[in-house]
């Protein structure tokens, strides 16, 4: 069954979360590229792009497998057009982070803003946090669904911050967390060891959840 956003074309963020997100963009005065990971119907993307005057809008990139629901690509296109935004102004990378992170690093691609709202499981959020290597000093990583419903997001954020003093939590609203980059060091934000650890935790969590389900426990 398709998510409601496929019909409503609205953001899957709450009004409170969108307010913080848009205020962050407005107050930061970014000019560098923006990246959204997981776009659903493009509702949040449409609002973020709308924060900028057409002649001063940064480059926008989107990573998404475009399999969230049927006809997702056309739904996003129609949604952007409804807001007077040319879909051709967005660079769509069809796939997941692992398909694009290494070429982006090699090319020196940098982003002022990264919005992570893809797969919310422990390992995959950690994978997406590799984009921290491509965030400029003063730039932002925003993560959606940081809350009890998706424990993998909170775990990934806490683990990431424990290893990356370059980033600090700047604000939270609902399940949206804003991380600001305050310094730049040479250490990769997410190492191969971090990814292996995240995969182990992810598998353990999945096993425990499956066991509870079989035992009839919540």
N, C-alpha and C positions, 0 to 999 in steps of 0.2 A: 504493500500500500504506500502511495506517495505521501511525503511529508506535506503538512498544510502549506508550507512556503511555496510548493509547486503551483498552488492555486492562488494564494494571496499575493505572491511575489514579494512578501515582506521579509525583513531581516529576521533571523532566528534569535537575535539578541533582544532583551527586554528594553523598554524605554529608558530605564535607569542606566543600563549598560551602554546603550547607544549615546546617551548624553555624555557620559564620561569619554567614550571613544572619540566623539566629534569635538569635544572641548580639548582633548589632548592634541588632536590634529590642528585645531585652530590656534591654540596657544603655543605650539611648537614651531610654527611657521616653517615647516619642512619644504624643501625644494628637490631633494633627492628622490630616487625611485621608491615605490611602495610595493609590498608583496602581501597578498592574501592567500592563505593555505586553507582550502575548503570554502567554497563560495555559495553552496546551495543554489538558490534562485538568483543570486546576485543582489539581494536586497541591501545587505550591509555595504557591499561594494559600491552600489549606486549612491548610497548616502555619503560614503567616504569621498568618492570622486566629486560629489556635489558640494563639498566643503571648499573647493578651489574654483576660482574663476577659470573659465575655459582657456584663457591665454596664459595662465600661470599654473596649470595643473601638472603635477609631477607625472612621470611615467608610472603606470600601474601594471603589475604582473599578477597573474593568478595561477596557482597550482591546484589542480583538481582532476581526478580520473574521469569526471563527467558521467558517472554511472550512479549518482545519488538517487535519481529517479528517471523514468523515461523522458526522452526529449529534453534533457537538462540544458544542453547547449543552446537550443532554440529559445527555451524559457529565459535564460540569462540574457540572450540577445534582445528579446522583446522587452525585458525589464529595463535594460539600459536605454533602449530607444525611447521608452515611455517617459524617461527623465531627460530626454534631449541629449543623451550621451552617445556618441558614436562608438559602437562595440569594437571597431578597429583600433581604437585608442588603447585598448587593453591587450597585453601580450598574454595569451593563454598557453600555459604549459600543461598539456594533457598527461597526467600521470601523478606520481607521488614524489616526495622530497628526494628520495634516493636516485631518482632518474635525472635530477638536475643540479644537486648540490655540488658535486665535484666539478662539472663544467663551469658553474658559476664562480666557484673559488678560483679555478684556473684562469678565468677571464678577468678576474678582479671586480666582478659585479658587486656593488654595494647598495644597501637600502637604508633609508632614514627610518622606515617604518615597516614592521612585519606583524601581521595579524594571523595567529595560529588558531584555527578552528576546524581541524581535520579529524582524524581518528583520535579518540580520547583515551586510548589505552596506554599504559605505562611506557611501553617500548616505543610506540609510534609518536607520542608527544616528545620523547627524548630525541628521536630521529629528527623531528621538525625543529627542535631547538638547535640543531647544527647550524641553522641560518644565523645564529648569533654571531658567527665568524664574519658575516657579511653586513653587520649593522654598524653604522657610523657612530663615532663618539657623539653623545647627545641624542642618539636615535632611540627608538622604542620597539620593544616586543610586547604585543598585547595578546593575552591568551584567554579564550572563552571557555566556559563550563568548568571553572575552578570551583569545585564544591563537592559535597558528599555524594551526589549522583554519579560523579565520574572521578573516583579516587585516583586514577592514573594521572590526571592533570595536576592535582596538588602534589602528588609524590614527585612527578617529573620537575615541577617548579622548585620544590624544596631541595631536591638533589642537585639541580642545576645551580641554584644560588649558593649552595654549600661549597661548590667548586669554582664559582665565578664571582669574585668580589667586584668585578668590573660592572656588574649589574645590580641594581637595587629596586625593590618594589616602590613605586612612586604613588600608586593609588589603586583602590579596589571599589567596584560597584557591582552588587549582585554577584554573578559568577565570573565577572571580567576582572582580570589582573593586568596592570600596566607595569612593565619593567623598563627602567631607563638605563642606558649605557653611560656610565660616568667616567670610564677610562678604557684604554685599549692595551692589552698585553698580547704576547706572541702565543701563549698557550691556546690550543684549540678549545673552544667552549665545551665541546662534547668529544671525548676521546673514544677510541675503539673499546677501551676497558669500560667506559661509561655505558656504551651501547650493549656490551655483553651483560653487564650487571642489570641494566634495564630489562633485557630480554628474560633473564632469570626471574626477576621480580614479577614480570608480566605473566610468565608461565605458572609461577607459584600462586599468584592471585587467581588466575583462571582455574587452576586445580582446586583451590579452596572453595571457590564459588560453585564449581561443579559438585563438589562433595556435599556442600550445604544443601544444594538443590536436591540431590539424591536422598539426603536424610530428612528432607522436608523442613529444613531450617531456613530462616530468613538471612 
